[in-house]
Amino acid sequence: MTEVDYYELVRQKLTLGPLTTPKHRKVKKLLKIFWNEEEIKLISHFGPANEYTSLRQLSERSGLPKEEIKNLLRRPLITGTISKKGTKYCVEPILPGIFEKYFQRNRDTEENIKKAANLYWGLFKEVFPQRDHLTVNGKASGWSLFRPLLPLEANEKLIEVNENFDVESQTLPYETVKNLIDKHEQFAVITCQCRLIGELSEEPCKVAPAEMGCFIAGPASQMMIDGKIRGARLLNKEEAIDFLKETEKAGLVHNAIFDKGEQSSMFICNCCGCHCGVIFPPRLFHERGAYQSNYSPKWNYDLCNKCETCMRKCPQKAIYHKFPVEPDSSDERMVLREEICIGCGVCAANCPDGALKMKKVRDNIPPDKQLIGNKTFIEMLQ
């Protein structure tokens, strides 16, 4: 009789909307860190990630008493590798989903956390660049969860007016990080999980440390403290503004959930191009992992001295220096590869000569609420 591979059964359940979990040796090793043999056998009786399973259902399917089930699921709940809503349980995809909760909570052993970090970092470099794990109707898709917000002082310093758009729509609230500052008085910062796995794998980010991480606004900021989330610290408005300016100077992208509702005004990831799970893997294949903002950088070549700051800071590697051919060097300039630019504004925010402005070139309106299957990203992390 063939032995049942419970890890493979559970892997197949780690699917939600466009998110799937590839069948790969590193994935299996990861699942074995998350769940021991008793736990995985029980979790194999869960429904897929878009369903919650009750204690009664688990008891009927597994033949175990409810108290034993609760005891077996206590550790996975603490470490963040399964979710619970009321008295019902469910699994989540490995990214996003388990990834954020597991490293945010920091409740597993130090040895396991380091092993998991190394495996995730390997997946970032070997598997996720293909983006074949993002599917719609069984086919690879260009779906993304995130779109960048413009830097803090975009309205005052970085926007070049496009007369094809109304004055009122040159920048809308959901298009700039300033919206989070204007809406709230209390903020928090938590450790960036993506740069953290680089540090734990002894391949740290050279742009910014992991503690220069995700930014949370409003009541959710206190929840980070109460939940003892890794690296959580509170900021007042003045400190929050200084923090965001520091991230922009470092060259980090303010990536927000692609919607115009609560999620995009509650938190952002401050992302680098060399470790971010949204930007880095697709960049290895010269692709975009985030949706483009509605803006594109435009040079004033009379002001540009070709210092290459924009090229060095660009997280997408979407800018290059075109060296001259003409005797008078009149054709020398910095050039944008528009097909991979995400319109984050990092180049404009860091231009020392004010030669770059962000111009509105499209008007893609996000949905009121971004769903991953039948859940929001916030619900996946609870």
Secondary structure, DSSP 8 states (H G I E B T S, - for coil): -----HHHHHHHH--BTTB-----HHHHHHHHHH--HHHHHHHTTS--TT--EEHHHHHHHH---HHHHHHHHHHHHHHTSSEEETTEEE---BTTBHHHHHHHH--S-HHHHHHHHHHHHHHHHHTGGG-TTBEETTEE----SEEEEB-TTIIIIIEE--TTS-GGGSS-GGGBTHHHHHH-S-EEEE--HHHHHHHHTT---SS--TTS-EEEETTHHHHHHHTT-TT-EEE-HHHHHHHHHHHHHHT-EEEEESSSSTGGGTEEEEE-TTT-TTTHHHHTTT--SS---SEEEEE-TTT-----HHHHH-TT--EEEE---STT-TT-EEEE-TTT-----HHHHH-TTS-EEEEE-------SS--BTTB-HHHHT-
